[in-house]
Amino acid sequence: MNQQQLSSTQVTGLDRFWAVIPAGGVGTRLWPLSRAAAPKFLHDLTGSGQTLIRATYDRLHPLAGDNIMVVTGQAHRDAVCAQLAGVAKENFLLEPEPKDSAAAIGLAAAVLYERDPDAIMGSFAADQVIGPDEVFREAVSEAIATARTDKIVTIGIKPTYPSTGFGYIRQGEKLNITDAPSAYKVDKFVEKPASEVAQRYVASGKHFWNAGMFVAPVKLLLAHLQ
């Protein structure tokens, strides 16, 4: 994916930032390569020599350091722990039962709130292919700066073609936030559109693919979930 080009930023408060990696799934989308016991994030699908979850960890570590939390299921525990030996034992959360990603994110937010009510967390899927890493980290840095103003932030990707497989975000008015020159209000979320609608979205220059990455203060996120 090509992230929207962003300006360089210098963001304070990174010591309170936690990167959360939900790593679950039933392994149906790339069957038979991906299976319930070995979903796609445990495979090297790009030929880079890294599994997708390891690449996600390496992408986030320069921003979050040791503040990386992984939410996974019992079935994937051993494989995920082997891939991410640098993650502290207390930062692995095992779901008591399989749920969707929102439940995994909520569980992580609740645990982080108990540790630090002022923490800011970002949720990043274990199975995405993203690059270049430097542009991704600039986008996350701006998202953290924006979240510090008591907002829930999502990262949009500038569309390169009228995809019907992505949800879209319609850009609203610009937010004047120090260290986040690319921050805008979200005017509307749109689910996967028909082809002709997607073509209009791309032509407008005001719509972005919804990458499903969210950065927010844990306190605010839990309030919305409640």
MIDOSE-1310 file (N, C-alpha, C; in nm, 2 decimals, decimal comma, always signed):
residues 226
mnqq	+0,08/-0,12/+0,00/+0,00/+0,00/+0,00/+0,09/+0,12/+0,00; +0,04/+0,23/-0,07/+0,11/+0,36/-0,06/+0,04/+0,45/+0,04; +0,10/+0,48/+0,15/+0,04/+0,57/+0,24/+0,05/+0,71/+0,19; -0,05/+0,79/+0,23/-0,05/+0,93/+0,19/+0,08/+1,00/+0,24
qlss	+0,15/+1,07/+0,15/+0,27/+1,14/+0,19/+0,24/+1,24/+0,30; +0,32/+1,23/+0,41/+0,30/+1,32/+0,52/+0,43/+1,40/+0,55; +0,42/+1,51/+0,62/+0,53/+1,59/+0,66/+0,60/+1,53/+0,78; +0,73/+1,55/+0,79/+0,80/+1,51/+0,91/+0,75/+1,57/+1,04
tqvt	+0,74/+1,50/+1,14/+0,68/+1,55/+1,27/+0,77/+1,51/+1,38; +0,76/+1,58/+1,49/+0,83/+1,54/+1,62/+0,72/+1,55/+1,72; +0,68/+1,43/+1,77/+0,57/+1,42/+1,86/+0,62/+1,38/+2,00; +0,57/+1,45/+2,10/+0,60/+1,41/+2,24/+0,50/+1,32/+2,29
gldr	+0,52/+1,26/+2,41/+0,42/+1,17/+2,47/+0,43/+1,03/+2,41; +0,53/+0,99/+2,34/+0,54/+0,85/+2,29/+0,56/+0,75/+2,40; +0,61/+0,80/+2,51/+0,63/+0,70/+2,62/+0,49/+0,65/+2,67; +0,38/+0,71/+2,64/+0,25/+0,67/+2,68/+0,18/+0,60/+2,57
fwav	+0,24/+0,58/+2,46/+0,18/+0,51/+2,34/+0,21/+0,37/+2,34; +0,10/+0,29/+2,32/+0,10/+0,14/+2,31/+0,05/+0,10/+2,17; +0,13/+0,02/+2,11/+0,09/-0,04/+1,98/+0,03/-0,18/+2,01; -0,10/-0,20/+1,97/-0,17/-0,32/+2,00/-0,19/-0,40/+1,86
ipag	-0,15/-0,53/+1,86/-0,16/-0,61/+1,74/-0,26/-0,72/+1,77; -0,39/-0,70/+1,72/-0,48/-0,82/+1,72/-0,44/-0,92/+1,62; -0,42/-1,04/+1,67/-0,37/-1,15/+1,59/-0,47/-1,27/+1,60; -0,57/-1,27/+1,53/-0,67/-1,38/+1,54/-0,72/-1,42/+1,40
gvgt	-0,83/-1,49/+1,39/-0,88/-1,53/+1,26/-0,90/-1,68/+1,25; -0,98/-1,72/+1,16/-1,01/-1,86/+1,14/-0,94/-1,92/+1,02; -0,86/-1,84/+0,95/-0,78/-1,89/+0,84/-0,86/-1,94/+0,72; -0,96/-1,87/+0,68/-1,04/-1,91/+0,57/-1,01/-1,84/+0,44
rlwp	-0,96/-1,72/+0,45/-0,95/-1,63/+0,33/-0,84/-1,68/+0,23; -0,74/-1,75/+0,28/-0,63/-1,80/+0,19/-0,62/-1,95/+0,20; -0,73/-2,02/+0,23/-0,73/-2,16/+0,24/-0,69/-2,22/+0,11; -0,61/-2,33/+0,10/-0,56/-2,41/+0,22/-0,43/-2,37/+0,28
lsra	-0,36/-2,26/+0,22/-0,23/-2,22/+0,28/-0,26/-2,17/+0,42; -0,36/-2,09/+0,43/-0,40/-2,03/+0,57/-0,51/-2,12/+0,62; -0,49/-2,17/+0,75/-0,59/-2,25/+0,81/-0,61/-2,21/+0,95; -0,70/-2,27/+1,02/-0,74/-2,22/+1,16/-0,62/-2,22/+1,25
aapk	-0,53/-2,32/+1,24/-0,41/-2,32/+1,33/-0,30/-2,24/+1,28; -0,31/-2,19/+1,15/-0,20/-2,12/+1,09/-0,25/-2,01/+1,00; -0,32/-1,91/+1,05/-0,38/-1,80/+0,97/-0,27/-1,72/+0,89; -0,32/-1,64/+0,80/-0,22/-1,58/+0,71/-0,11/-1,49/+0,77
flhd	-0,14/-1,44/+0,89/-0,03/-1,35/+0,95/+0,09/-1,44/+1,00; +0,08/-1,57/+1,00/+0,19/-1,66/+1,04/+0,27/-1,70/+0,91; +0,24/-1,65/+0,80/+0,30/-1,69/+0,67/+0,38/-1,57/+0,62; +0,49/-1,61/+0,54/+0,56/-1,51/+0,46/+0,50/-1,50/+0,32
ltgs	+0,41/-1,41/+0,31/+0,33/-1,40/+0,18/+0,39/-1,31/+0,08; +0,50/-1,23/+0,12/+0,56/-1,13/+0,03/+0,70/-1,18/-0,02; +0,75/-1,29/+0,03/+0,88/-1,33/-0,01/+0,99/-1,25/+0,06; +0,96/-1,18/+0,17/+1,06/-1,10/+0,23/+1,15/-1,18/+0,33
gqtl	+1,10/-1,30/+0,37/+1,17/-1,37/+0,47/+1,11/-1,35/+0,61; +1,01/-1,27/+0,61/+0,94/-1,24/+0,74/+0,79/-1,28/+0,73; +0,73/-1,33/+0,83/+0,59/-1,35/+0,84/+0,53/-1,21/+0,85; +0,40/-1,20/+0,82/+0,33/-1,08/+0,82/+0,33/-1,02/+0,96
irat	+0,31/-1,10/+1,07/+0,30/-1,05/+1,20/+0,44/-1,00/+1,25; +0,55/-1,07/+1,20/+0,68/-1,02/+1,24/+0,71/-0,89/+1,17; +0,67/-0,87/+1,05/+0,69/-0,74/+0,98/+0,61/-0,63/+1,05; +0,49/-0,66/+1,10/+0,41/-0,56/+1,17/+0,48/-0,52/+1,29
ydrl	+0,53/-0,61/+1,37/+0,61/-0,58/+1,49/+0,73/-0,50/+1,46; +0,81/-0,53/+1,36/+0,93/-0,45/+1,32/+0,89/-0,31/+1,28; +0,77/-0,30/+1,21/+0,73/-0,17/+1,17/+0,69/-0,08/+1,28; +0,64/-0,14/+1,39/+0,59/-0,06/+1,51/+0,70/-0,04/+1,61
hpla	+0,79/-0,12/+1,62/+0,89/-0,12/+1,73/+0,97/+0,02/+1,74; +1,01/+0,08/+1,63/+1,07/+0,21/+1,64/+0,99/+0,32/+1,71; +0,86/+0,30/+1,70/+0,76/+0,40/+1,76/+0,73/+0,37/+1,90; +0,70/+0,24/+1,93/+0,65/+0,20/+2,05/+0,75/+0,13/+2,15
gdni	+0,86/+0,09/+2,09/+0,96/+0,02/+2,18/+0,90/-0,10/+2,24; +0,92/-0,11/+2,37/+0,87/-0,23/+2,44/+0,72/-0,22/+2,47; +0,65/-0,11/+2,43/+0,51/-0,09/+2,46/+0,43/-0,15/+2,34; +0,45/-0,28/+2,32/+0,37/-0,35/+2,22/+0,29/-0,47/+2,28
mvvt	+0,17/-0,47/+2,26/+0,08/-0,57/+2,32/+0,01/-0,65/+2,20; +0,01/-0,78/+2,22/-0,05/-0,87/+2,12/-0,17/-0,94/+2,18; -0,28/-0,94/+2,11/-0,40/-1,01/+2,15/-0,42/-1,13/+2,06; -0,42/-1,25/+2,11/-0,43/-1,37/+2,02/-0,51/-1,47/+2,09
gqah	-0,53/-1,58/+2,02/-0,61/-1,69/+2,08/-0,52/-1,81/+2,13; -0,58/-1,90/+2,20/-0,51/-2,01/+2,26/-0,44/-2,09/+2,14; -0,52/-2,11/+2,03/-0,47/-2,19/+1,92/-0,34/-2,14/+1,86; -0,32/-2,00/+1,87/-0,21/-1,94/+1,80/-0,10/-1,90/+1,90
rdav	-0,12/-1,93/+2,02/-0,03/-1,87/+2,13/+0,12/-1,91/+2,10; +0,15/-2,04/+2,09/+0,28/-2,08/+2,07/+0,35/-2,03/+1,95; +0,28/-2,03/+1,84/+0,34/-1,98/+1,71/+0,36/-1,83/+1,72; +0,27/-1,75/+1,78/+0,28/-1,61/+1,79/+0,40/-1,57/+1,88
caql	+0,40/-1,64/+2,00/+0,51/-1,62/+2,09/+0,65/-1,64/+2,03; +0,66/-1,75/+1,95/+0,78/-1,78/+1,88/+0,82/-1,67/+1,78; +0,72/-1,62/+1,72/+0,75/-1,51/+1,62/+0,79/-1,38/+1,69; +0,74/-1,35/+1,80/+0,76/-1,22/+1,87/+0,82/-1,24/+2,01
agva	+0,94/-1,30/+2,01/+1,01/-1,33/+2,13/+1,05/-1,20/+2,21; +1,05/-1,09/+2,14/+1,08/-0,96/+2,21/+0,97/-0,90/+2,29; +0,85/-0,96/+2,28/+0,73/-0,90/+2,35/+0,73/-0,97/+2,49; +0,72/-0,88/+2,59/+0,72/-0,94/+2,73/+0,60/-1,02/+2,75
kenf	+0,61/-1,12/+2,84/+0,51/-1,22/+2,86/+0,38/-1,15/+2,91; +0,39/-1,05/+2,99/+0,27/-0,98/+3,04/+0,20/-0,90/+2,93; +0,26/-0,88/+2,82/+0,20/-0,81/+2,71/+0,14/-0,89/+2,60; +0,13/-1,02/+2,63/+0,05/-1,11/+2,55/-0,09/-1,13/+2,62
llep	-0,19/-1,11/+2,55/-0,33/-1,13/+2,60/-0,39/-1,24/+2,53; -0,44/-1,35/+2,60/-0,50/-1,46/+2,53/-0,66/-1,44/+2,55; -0,73/-1,43/+2,44/-0,87/-1,42/+2,44/-0,93/-1,54/+2,51; -1,03/-1,52/+2,60/-1,09/-1,63/+2,66/-1,18/-1,72/+2,57
epkd	-1,22/-1,65/+2,46/-1,30/-1,72/+2,35/-1,29/-1,64/+2,23; -1,30/-1,70/+2,11/-1,29/-1,62/+1,98/-1,40/-1,52/+1,97; -1,36/-1,40/+1,94/-1,45/-1,29/+1,92/-1,40/-1,21/+1,80; -1,47/-1,10/+1,76/-1,42/-1,02/+1,65/-1,31/-0,92/+1,70
saaa	-1,25/-0,85/+1,60/-1,14/-0,76/+1,63/-1,18/-0,65/+1,73; -1,30/-0,60/+1,73/-1,35/-0,50/+1,82/-1,34/-0,55/+1,97; -1,37/-0,67/+1,99/-1,36/-0,73/+2,12/-1,22/-0,74/+2,17; -1,13/-0,78/+2,08/-0,98/-0,79/+2,11/-0,93/-0,65/+2,14
igla	-0,97/-0,55/+2,06/-0,92/-0,41/+2,09/-0,97/-0,36/+2,22; -1,10/-0,39/+2,25/-1,16/-0,35/+2,38/-1,09/-0,41/+2,50; -1,05/-0,54/+2,48/-0,98/-0,61/+2,59/-0,85/-0,55/+2,62; -0,77/-0,52/+2,51/-0,64/-0,45/+2,53/-0,66/-0,31/+2,59
aavl	-0,76/-0,24/+2,55/-0,79/-0,10/+2,61/-0,81/-0,11/+2,75; -0,89/-0,21/+2,80/-0,93/-0,23/+2,94/-0,80/-0,26/+3,02; -0,72/-0,35/+2,97/-0,59/-0,38/+3,04/-0,50/-0,26/+3,05; -0,49/-0,19/+2,94/-0,40/-0,07/+2,94/-0,45/+0,03/+3,03
yerd	-0,58/+0,05/+3,04/-0,64/+0,15/+3,13/-0,61/+0,12/+3,27; -0,60/-0,01/+3,31/-0,57/-0,04/+3,45/-0,42/-0,01/+3,47; -0,34/-0,02/+3,37/-0,20/+0,01/+3,39/-0,17/+0,16/+3,39; -0,24/+0,23/+3,30/-0,21/+0,38/+3,28/-0,34/+0,44/+3,22
pdai	-0,42/+0,50/+3,30/-0,55/+0,56/+3,25/-0,52/+0,67/+3,14; -0,40/+0,72/+3,13/-0,37/+0,82/+3,03/-0,30/+0,77/+2,91; -0,30/+0,64/+2,90/-0,23/+0,58/+2,78/-0,30/+0,60/+2,65; -0,23/+0,61/+2,54/-0,28/+0,62/+2,41/-0,25/+0,49/+2,34
mgsf	-0,35/+0,43/+2,28/-0,32/+0,30/+2,21/-0,35/+0,31/+2,06; -0,28/+0,24/+1,98/-0,31/+0,22/+1,84/-0,33/+0,08/+1,81; -0,43/+0,05/+1,72/-0,45/-0,09/+1,68/-0,41/-0,11/+1,54; -0,33/-0,22/+1,52/-0,27/-0,24/+1,39/-0,28/-0,39/+1,35
aadq	-0,35/-0,42/+1,25/-0,38/-0,56/+1,21/-0,24/-0,64/+1,19; -0,24/-0,76/+1,22/-0,12/-0,84/+1,21/-0,09/-0,89/+1,07; -0,19/-0,87/+0,98/-0,17/-0,93/+0,84/-0,17/-0,83/+0,73; -0,14/-0,70/+0,76/-0,13/-0,61/+0,65/+0,01/-0,59/+0,59
vigp	+0,01/-0,56/+0,46/+0,14/-0,53/+0,39/+0,14/-0,38/+0,37; +0,24/-0,32/+0,43/+0,25/-0,17/+0,43/+0,39/-0,12/+0,39; +0,40/-0,01/+0,32/+0,53/+0,05/+0,29/+0,51/+0,18/+0,22; +0,61/+0,26/+0,22/+0,74/+0,25/+0,30/+0,72/+0,27/+0,45
devf	+0,80/+0,20/+0,53/+0,78/+0,21/+0,67/+0,80/+0,35/+0,73; +0,89/+0,43/+0,67/+0,91/+0,56/+0,72/+0,78/+0,65/+0,71; +0,71/+0,63/+0,60/+0,59/+0,71/+0,58/+0,48/+0,66/+0,67; +0,47/+0,53/+0,69/+0,38/+0,47/+0,79/+0,40/+0,53/+0,93
reav	+0,53/+0,53/+0,97/+0,55/+0,58/+1,11/+0,53/+0,73/+1,12; +0,55/+0,81/+1,01/+0,51/+0,95/+1,02/+0,36/+0,96/+1,03; +0,28/+0,88/+0,96/+0,14/+0,89/+0,97/+0,09/+0,85/+1,11; +0,15/+0,75/+1,17/+0,12/+0,71/+1,31/+0,16/+0,82/+1,41
seai	+0,27/+0,88/+1,39/+0,31/+0,99/+1,48/+0,21/+1,10/+1,48; +0,16/+1,14/+1,36/+0,06/+1,24/+1,35/-0,07/+1,20/+1,42; -0,10/+1,07/+1,40/-0,22/+1,02/+1,47/-0,21/+1,02/+1,62; -0,09/+1,00/+1,67/-0,07/+1,01/+1,82/-0,09/+1,15/+1,86
atar	-0,03/+1,24/+1,79/-0,04/+1,39/+1,82/-0,19/+1,43/+1,82; -0,26/+1,38/+1,73/-0,41/+1,41/+1,72/-0,49/+1,35/+1,83; -0,46/+1,22/+1,86/-0,52/+1,15/+1,97/-0,50/+1,22/+2,10; -0,39/+1,29/+2,12/-0,36/+1,36/+2,25/-0,45/+1,47/+2,27
tdki	-0,53/+1,52/+2,16/-0,62/+1,62/+2,18/-0,76/+1,56/+2,21; -0,76/+1,44/+2,26/-0,89/+1,37/+2,30/-0,98/+1,34/+2,18; -0,92/+1,27/+2,09/-0,99/+1,23/+1,97/-0,95/+1,08/+1,93; -1,05/+1,02/+1,87/-1,02/+0,89/+1,81/-0,98/+0,91/+1,67
vtig	-0,87/+0,85/+1,63/-0,81/+0,88/+1,50/-0,81/+0,76/+1,41; -0,84/+0,77/+1,29/-0,82/+0,66/+1,19/-0,72/+0,71/+1,08; -0,65/+0,61/+1,03/-0,55/+0,65/+0,92/-0,61/+0,61/+0,79; -0,61/+0,70/+0,70/-0,67/+0,68/+0,56/-0,55/+0,66/+0,46
ikpt	-0,58/+0,58/+0,36/-0,48/+0,56/+0,25/-0,53/+0,62/+0,12; -0,45/+0,70/+0,06/-0,49/+0,76/-0,07/-0,52/+0,65/-0,17; -0,64/+0,65/-0,23/-0,67/+0,54/-0,32/-0,60/+0,55/-0,45; -0,55/+0,44/-0,51/-0,48/+0,44/-0,64/-0,57/+0,39/-0,75
ypst	-0,69/+0,33/-0,71/-0,78/+0,28/-0,81/-0,92/+0,27/-0,74; -1,03/+0,26/-0,81/-1,16/+0,26/-0,75/-1,20/+0,12/-0,69; -1,13/+0,08/-0,59/-1,15/-0,05/-0,52/-1,29/-0,06/-0,46; -1,36/-0,17/-0,48/-1,48/-0,20/-0,42/-1,46/-0,29/-0,30
gfgy	-1,34/-0,32/-0,27/-1,31/-0,41/-0,15/-1,27/-0,34/-0,02; -1,25/-0,21/-0,03/-1,23/-0,12/+0,08/-1,35/-0,04/+0,12; -1,36/-0,01/+0,25/-1,45/+0,09/+0,30/-1,38/+0,23/+0,27; -1,45/+0,34/+0,27/-1,39/+0,47/+0,24/-1,42/+0,56/+0,35
irqg	-1,33/+0,66/+0,37/-1,35/+0,77/+0,46/-1,36/+0,90/+0,38; -1,47/+0,98/+0,41/-1,48/+1,11/+0,34/-1,41/+1,21/+0,43; -1,32/+1,29/+0,37/-1,24/+1,39/+0,45/-1,33/+1,51/+0,48; -1,32/+1,56/+0,60/-1,39/+1,68/+0,64/-1,30/+1,80/+0,65
ekln	-1,33/+1,89/+0,74/-1,25/+2,01/+0,75/-1,11/+1,98/+0,82; -1,02/+2,06/+0,79/-0,88/+2,05/+0,84/-0,88/+2,08/+0,99; -0,81/+2,00/+1,07/-0,78/+2,03/+1,21/-0,65/+2,10/+1,22; -0,65/+2,20/+1,30/-0,52/+2,28/+1,32/-0,45/+2,22/+1,45
itda	-0,38/+2,11/+1,43/-0,32/+2,05/+1,54/-0,16/+2,05/+1,52; -0,10/+2,10/+1,62/+0,05/+2,11/+1,62/+0,10/+1,96/+1,60; +0,20/+1,94/+1,52/+0,26/+1,82/+1,49/+0,17/+1,72/+1,41; +0,06/+1,77/+1,36/-0,03/+1,68/+1,28/-0,08/+1,76/+1,16
psay	+0,00/+1,80/+1,07/-0,05/+1,89/+0,96/-0,14/+1,81/+0,86; -0,14/+1,68/+0,87/-0,23/+1,60/+0,78/-0,36/+1,56/+0,85; -0,39/+1,61/+0,96/-0,51/+1,57/+1,04/-0,64/+1,65/+0,99; -0,74/+1,57/+0,96/-0,87/+1,63/+0,92/-0,98/+1,56/+1,00
kvdk	-1,09/+1,63/+1,01/-1,21/+1,56/+1,07/-1,26/+1,46/+0,97; -1,33/+1,35/+1,02/-1,39/+1,25/+0,93/-1,54/+1,30/+0,91; -1,57/+1,32/+0,78/-1,71/+1,37/+0,75/-1,80/+1,25/+0,75; -1,75/+1,13/+0,70/-1,84/+1,02/+0,69/-1,76/+0,89/+0,66
fvek	-1,81/+0,78/+0,72/-1,76/+0,65/+0,68/-1,85/+0,58/+0,58; -1,80/+0,52/+0,48/-1,88/+0,46/+0,37/-1,83/+0,31/+0,36; -1,93/+0,22/+0,37/-1,89/+0,08/+0,35/-1,85/+0,05/+0,20; -1,81/-0,07/+0,17/-1,76/-0,10/+0,04/-1,86/-0,06/-0,07
pase	-1,83/+0,03/-0,16/-1,92/+0,08/-0,25/-1,93/+0,00/-0,38; -2,03/+0,03/-0,46/-2,04/-0,02/-0,60/-1,93/+0,04/-0,68; -1,89/-0,02/-0,79/-1,78/+0,03/-0,88/-1,80/+0,17/-0,92; -1,92/+0,21/-0,97/-1,93/+0,35/-1,02/-1,92/+0,45/-0,90
vaqr	-1,97/+0,41/-0,78/-1,95/+0,50/-0,67/-1,81/+0,51/-0,63; -1,73/+0,40/-0,63/-1,59/+0,41/-0,60/-1,52/+0,50/-0,70; -1,56/+0,49/-0,82/-1,49/+0,58/-0,92/-1,51/+0,73/-0,89; -1,63/+0,76/-0,84/-1,66/+0,90/-0,80/-1,57/+0,94/-0,68
yvas	-1,56/+0,85/-0,59/-1,48/+0,87/-0,47/-1,34/+0,90/-0,50; -1,28/+0,82/-0,59/-1,14/+0,84/-0,62/-1,12/+0,97/-0,70; -1,21/+1,01/-0,79/-1,21/+1,13/-0,87/-1,22/+1,25/-0,78; -1,29/+1,24/-0,67/-1,32/+1,36/-0,58/-1,19/+1,41/-0,51
gkhf	-1,10/+1,32/-0,48/-0,98/+1,35/-0,41/-1,01/+1,37/-0,26; -1,13/+1,35/-0,22/-1,17/+1,37/-0,08/-1,20/+1,24/+0,00; -1,18/+1,13/-0,07/-1,21/+1,00/-0,01/-1,08/+0,92/+0,00; -1,07/+0,85/+0,12/-0,95/+0,77/+0,14/-1,00/+0,63/+0,18
wnag	-0,91/+0,53/+0,14/-0,94/+0,39/+0,19/-0,93/+0,38/+0,34; -1,02/+0,31/+0,40/-1,02/+0,29/+0,55/-0,93/+0,17/+0,58; -0,81/+0,20/+0,64/-0,71/+0,10/+0,66/-0,75/+0,02/+0,79; -0,85/+0,06/+0,87/-0,88/-0,01/+0,99/-0,78/+0,00/+1,10
mfva	-0,70/+0,11/+1,09/-0,61/+0,14/+1,20/-0,66/+0,26/+1,28; -0,67/+0,24/+1,41/-0,72/+0,34/+1,50/-0,63/+0,37/+1,61; -0,61/+0,50/+1,64/-0,53/+0,55/+1,75/-0,62/+0,64/+1,84; -0,61/+0,61/+1,97/-0,70/+0,68/+2,06/-0,66/+0,67/+2,21
pvkl	-0,69/+0,77/+2,29/-0,67/+0,75/+2,43/-0,76/+0,64/+2,48; -0,70/+0,55/+2,57/-0,78/+0,43/+2,61/-0,90/+0,47/+2,69; -0,90/+0,58/+2,76/-1,01/+0,62/+2,84/-1,13/+0,66/+2,74; -1,10/+0,73/+2,64/-1,20/+0,77/+2,54/-1,25/+0,65/+2,46
llah	-1,17/+0,56/+2,43/-1,21/+0,44/+2,35/-1,30/+0,36/+2,44; -1,27/+0,34/+2,56/-1,36/+0,26/+2,65/-1,49/+0,33/+2,67; -1,49/+0,46/+2,68/-1,62/+0,53/+2,69/-1,71/+0,51/+2,57; -1,65/+0,51/+2,45/-1,73/+0,48/+2,33/-1,78/+0,34/+2,33
lq	-1,70/+0,25/+2,37/-1,74/+0,11/+2,37/-1,85/+0,08/+2,47; -1,84/+0,15/+2,58/-1,95/+0,14/+2,68/-2,08/+0,19/+2,63
